[in-house]
Structure formats: C-alpha cells, structure tokens
C-alpha cells in the first residue's frame, strides 16, 4: 500500500515519540506524522524540555497539545478519527500508560481503526546505566504530596524489591495538582529524595523498622535520558539530592550489583 493510500482512510495513529530527540524517531513514526491530516501531542503523562520541543517543532511544525480531559474523555478526538487520519504523539512509548490502552479499546468499540507505532521508552533508555534488565523488579513512582496525604507504597515497593535482590526503577511525578491539565512540572531529585525520607519516617512511626539509613543508599540519578542534555550520576541518595538539574529525572535504587554491574556503575560515580 502506498503512503498516500495508507493515510487516506480514517483512523487513529498512536505514535511513540521516544525521549524527544527527533533523530531517534522510527521511519514509521516520521511517515505517520508527516502524512496524517491532524497531529496532536499528549501533554500530561510526560514532558519535553524547551530545547527538545523546539527541535521537534522545527522539523515537523507545532502540534496542538491535548491534556488529561481531552484524552480521558476523548469524544472530539474519536469523532475526528472516525472521519480522517489523526495522529496522537506520545512522549516515550505509546503503551506504557493505561490511558492510551483505554483509548484503543474505545476505538475498537466504535470500529475506528488504530495503528500503533512504538517509541523508545524509559525502560529501554536505562540500559545505558549498565544494570541487567532481568534484575529489575516492580517499578514505582514517587508522587507529589497532596495536602496531608503521603502514600508509603513507593518505598514499600523498593524495600520488597531489595528483599528479593532486585533493582527498582523509580519514576518521578510531573503534576503537583494531580489534575493533568496544567503544564507538567517535573519533580526535582531533591524533592523526590525528601519525599522518600518522609515516607521512611511515616513507616517508622507506624512501627516499621529500617535496618539502614535510607539517605546512605547508593542510587543512580538519570536525567533527560536520550537527549543532548543527558546526565547519569551514581552516588548516595544524600549526595544525589544536592544535584540541581532541569528536566525529566528518574532514580534507580539498585540492590547488591553483580561484578559486571559494579564495573558499569562506577563509570557514573560522583563525589
């Protein structure tokens, strides 16, 4: 089927943008972005730095940003997709968030064709750190505190993974409001580590015993992976909390690394 025919039919194209570097887009993603009649970018489950957004816009033009309400109540998006070829660009990979899976199910119910073009996800990008993929346990996210509510489940996930000798990928929240309608504000490493400390204090207040000082845990801070401003730093949580960098971050809390993992991690050691 020619490119012209492929995009002449109605449908929704879900396109993974990867980390925001246009050079890392697949050929299929570029093809769809250039040929779909309407192109939107989903703007609340991830965030691009201005320099990366400018590169994307320079190459492809500006896209309308759809926030949470437009995705979770997608009547207008689905109506348009039933008539014309529509692209929804998602930072990272398309199917990492259940929000987008729900969108596919809605399309199937309405007999709207869907087309999935995967993108590079954070779980791929962290491979550069040097830890073995098979040794990662369950992922977790450190949320912003809402009023007086502070969940301890993220720290409990880390502790459970450590118990089973597994590493933990820790994502950081983007939205202090929890509404998904404002421009994302990526959590800083300092805020994330302070929140972990508060979770630890709350667990201890509930009778949980911690055999070690959480701030002494060694961890990897990954900042803006896959972009030109990428940085990887390996040190104690206490020292990582003093690193002040803009952009998107995640933490990796490793358990006892294997010999080859130790050698790989030492490349990123900072004092």
Secondary structure, 3 states (H helix, E strand, C coil): CCHHHHCCCCEEEEEEEECCCHHHCCHHHHHHHHHCCEEEEECCCCCCCHHHHHHHHHHHCCCEEECHHHHHCCHHHHHHHCCCEEEEEEEECHHHCHHHHHHHHHHHHCCCCEEEECCCCHHHHHHHHCCCHHHECCCEEECCCECCECCCHHHHHHHHHHHCCCEEEEEECCCCCCCCCCCCCCCCHHHHHHHHHHHHHHHHHCCCCCCCCHHHCEEEEEECCCCCCCEEEEEEHHHHCCCCCCCCEEEEECCCCCHHHHHHHHCCECC
